[in-house]
Amino acid sequence: MFDGMQRRITSMWFPRLASDRVLRTHPIDGPFALTLKQANTERIFCLNHEAEREGLQRGITLSDARAFYPELRSCPANRVEDERFLHVLRRWATRYCPWVGIEGDDGLVLDITGSAHLFGGETLMLADMRQRLKRAGLTVRIGLGDTRGAAWALAHYDEGLAEPGKMFEALADLPVAALRMDEKAVAGLQRLGLRKIRDLEGMPRASLTRRFGPHLLLRLDQALGRQPEQISPLAEPPHYGVRMTLPEPIGLFDDVMAGLSRLLDPLCAKLKAQETGARVLCLTLSRVDKAAQMVELRLAHPLRDTMRILSLFERGVGEVDAGYGIDHMRLEATAVEPLPVQQVSYVSSGPEGTLDDLITRIGTRIGLDNIQRFLPADSHIPERSFITAAAAYSRPESLSAGARPRPLKLFPPEPISATGTRPPRQFSWRRMPLTTERATGPERIAPEWWLDDENWHSGVRDYWHVQTRQGRRLWLFYTPQNPGWFVQGEFA
């Protein structure tokens, strides 16, 4: 693409990316650190400048850091948000060139060949980068050279600009770690007295290869431009949006739904090609008076079926005020999730999709988060044997094989008058006289000793499934340590 033009690479390193990201939105005066749990120990993951000035370093335990500086403020690191923020920076960096890639967890690499003149030259371009990033509250170190390796070395060990064709002169006095070697190889080179890159240049290549493998010389040749190193720009994520301009304004419900159907066809085709499904869809209807109406549809499950999505839009579209007419329609999937292609056969179950559509319809009225389902939990204590979760963001789960049946209705234990270790022949519950016809049990459940639960201070419980002549099927338990009978549930 740039035949006859000297290739120029820029490396941006953000040494405090994680802490800078947090402090941009929540400024803190004084030393601050982010922690990360490693091997059951909280260790310092990233520090701000004030913390480093106090002598704190990455990798030390949080307890040691607080012993050294008790006023240190900290919070847990969020690697997912850090990665997302780095991708935001990558998109911002495309203002300087179209070829921008990710460099590790805290850096960017840019191929600025042929674009520096747009900013008045390389020096002014780097100055503009530093100024904008500083204004955004980010610490950055920038290196520029003919190769990716040289740019990385300058950014990490001697921030600056290498003149074209003079990579060895720019890198000769840098430590061997600037060649992107691992700590073990760097330690081995230093034991031999090879501490700087210039020391490697005069050594026999065959002996270095035998001792350290081919990777050392490969990194050296890549940094000096003897071996090519590719820069793979990160592809832009697919954009799931379609629009349509109407020749004449429309306002009838059927016309809007017909236009929506035409928008859904290409959108769903793109979702299928990417093996994704829409989770949130936003329909924007622009009117001739420049006002806009928005209809948002939150789905209970990823979906890319045109007809199913169209029917779920009916309620929202029906509430739209078309005014003097709608002349522009835009549909965008603002949230998508993976939805791989699945084999369809005559044994495939269809009710699941019907249930998801029902949850979606109800969710448009009361909110998806308000529709809950019960899921089994990993506990033999009846009160802890289930959890509630939003039905739109969870899947039904069945009980594990061999699990004992549990009552449909579970309530706090209600005492009954009875004696003995076996279920009473006759007893009264909720002012109803009942007679035991059949009893199955006992199932002994012991309290979870690692949890402090006041309801289980009485010790173990012996549970019985009792069938009464009056038709009630109850779940009774007996407490041997403090003799007593209780009813805790009723079977359907």
C-alpha positions, 0 to 999 in steps of 0.5 A: 500500500505504501510502496517506497515509503519508510514504514513508521510504527507508534506504540502507546503504553498506558502503565496505569490504565486500570487506576486511571480508568477508575479515577477519571470517574471517581477522583481520589486525592492521595495514594490509591490502588486497585487489588486483584485476588491471586492464590487467595491473596489480595495483591496490588494490581495497579497504582496511581502516581501518588501511591508509587511516590510513597514506595508502593509497588505492584505485586505486593500484598494489600496487607503489606501495602497498608502496613507501609502506608495505612492511609492507602485507599483501594478497591477491587480491579475489574479486568472486564471493564479495563479491556472494554476501556482499552477497546474504546481507546483503540477506536479513539486512536483511529483518528491518527491512522486506520491501522490500530491494534491491541498490544497486550492488556495495556497498550496500542500499536499504530501503523502511522505510515503516510499519515503523520503529515496530516498532523504537521509531522511526527513530532507534532502528532506525538505531542497531540496524542500526549496532550489529548490523553493527558486532558483525559486523565490518562498516563501514557508513554509513546514510542515511535520507530521503523518497527513494532519492536523498536516502538515498543522498546522506546515506549517502555524503556526510553520514551521517544522517537527513533529517526528513520533507518537508525533503529540500532542507534536508538535501541543500543543502550536499552536493556535486553528486556526491551526486546520483549523477552520473558524474565527467565531469558533476561536473567540468563542474559544478565548472568552472562554480562549481556545487559544491553542490546548493543551487547547482543549485536557483537555476540556469535548468533549460533551460540546465542541460539543454542543457549536461548533458542531462536526466539531471542534473535528473532526479537532482536531482528524484528526490533532492528528491522531485519525480520518483518512483524505484522500489525493486525488491526482489530476489526470494527465490531459489526453494527446491527442497524438498518434505516429506511427513508419513506417517500411519503409520510405514513401514520397508520399502524399497518403501514408502520408494521409493514415498514418495520417488517422490511427493516427486520429482514436485513437485520435478522439476516445480518444477525444470522450471518454473525450467529448472534441474536438480538436481546434489545431492539430500538425502533426510532420513528422520525416525524415530519415535524422533526420530532422522534418516537422511540419504541424499545423492545427487550427480549427474554431470549436472544432472537433473530426470527423476523415474524416473532420479533414483529409480533412482539413490537405490536404493543409498542408501535400501537402506542406511537403518536405519528403526529403529521406523519412518519418519514424515516424509520431506523431499527437497531439491535443495541444489545446482542448475544451469541446464538449459534445455529442449531440442528432442527428436527421433528423432536425439537421442542417449540414451547420454549420459544413460546414461553420466551415470547410470553415473558417478553410480552409481560415484561413490556408491561411490568419489566423483565426483571420483575418476572422471576423463576425458581432455580435449585440451589446447592443446599440440603436445607429446605429454606436454602434449596432454591433461589429466585432469578429473573426469568429473562436471564436464566434457563430452567434447571431440573433437580439433580438425579436422586434428589428427594421430593420437596413440597410445592408450598414451603413456609416457616415451621408451624408447631403441632401438638404431638409426642413420640418419634413417629408421626402422630396418628391424629393431630390438629393443624391450622384448626383442622383435625387431621388423621394420618393415613400413610407416612414415609420417612424419616429423612434426617437433615443436619444443619450446615455447621459453617453457617449461623442460622437461628432457625436451625439451633435446635439441631437435626430434623427428621422429615416425614411425608404424611398423607392424611385421610382428609386429602392433605399431603404435609411435610412434617419434621421432628426435632430429637434434641428438643422434642417437638413436631412441626409442619413446614410444607404441603405437597400438591 
